[in-house]
Amino acid sequence: MIAGRASLILCLGWLVACGSSDDGAGIGINTGGSGSGVGASTGAGASASTGTAASPGISLGGAGAGGESTAGTGGGRPIGNGMPELCDGLDNDANGIVDDRDTGNDGICDCLRIATLGLPGQWGEGDVFDMWLDSRSDSGAIDLNDQVLTPELLAPFQVIVVQDVSKMGRSYSEAEVQAFNGWLANGSGVMILIGYADASERANVNALLAMSGLSYADQPILQKQGGNTIPITGWQPHPVTEGVQQIGVDNGYPVAGATPSLASESSFDLLRAGAVGGGRVLVWGDEWITYNSEWSEHPEYQVELFWVNAIKWLTPAAECQVPVPPSIPR
């Protein structure tokens, strides 16, 4: 698999990259499809199954019995010429999607190029995000940690997840912010988290978010009750929220911006989607979705599905799009 491992601590059976061709444009995004609104619909398609690997104590889902699959949002993706797809930047099977290979039929594109910024939160256990991705994609996730952001560093990745960027001992420079937004505008996707108990993280993530018009407000959100996160139950229709009914939060920050709120609880807005050029931005007001407890102790939460939907939506529409397995709990 990979030498560099992401440190996002997720107790999951998750992270499905992709659907198929994108039928709608996100806010300010032109993906070549038709339609408008917040977000975009995605598709699904065919892939063979060779089974899945399991992380300890985690229900990973996605194992199949082979054959063609049309599971997922938006129907089946084109079959093309039947040639095997390779992770080579080419549309080998001529179905209109580049690198859409999923030999394990687990919903993770084998060719997915994903990275993380910052450090994982200190309250999680294990490194299931690494293990899970390493067992499903050829490259796993690359941990960029506190490296200086440059166009060359960011260019290889389709999706980046921003974790705790308050421990760098510095603020992102103007050149780094420009490099990040240039990468994003070229059609990439970023998921930003917050709530790592350090006020400096807001300054760094808000600097990265400035061009999207989204930001984190300074008023902390709900505290957990009785040792548990508080479930968020107010969800608005969007590809990222499809099938999601509850997810827990604790000690994050509200998400502000002109785009519609996609999740809320007790007057706090916790999820918004936006864009920078051709790239997509997803801002979530907490970080507890990265911790094992939210996966293993809360079967009523759809954390896995939320991550699946998020990564699917953030991945470029014509690249690395594979079906979402029907086995992911709804």
Secondary structure, 3 states (H helix, E strand, C coil): CCCCCCCCCCCCCCCCCCCCCCCCCCCCCCCCCCCCCCCCCCCCCCCCCCCCCCCCCCCCCCCCCCCCCCCCCCCCCCCCCCCCCCCCCCCCCCCCCECCCCCCCCCCCCCCCEEEECECCCCCCCCHHHHHHHCCCCCCEEEEECCCCCHHHHCCCCEEEECECCCCCCCCCHHHHHHHHHHHHCCCEEEECCCCCCCHHHHHHHHHHHHHCCEECCCCCCCCECCECEEECEECCCCCCCCCCCEEECCCCCEECCCCCCEEECCEEEEEEEEECCEEEEEECCCHHHCHHHHHCCCCCCHHHHHHHHHHHHCCCCECCCCCCCCCCC
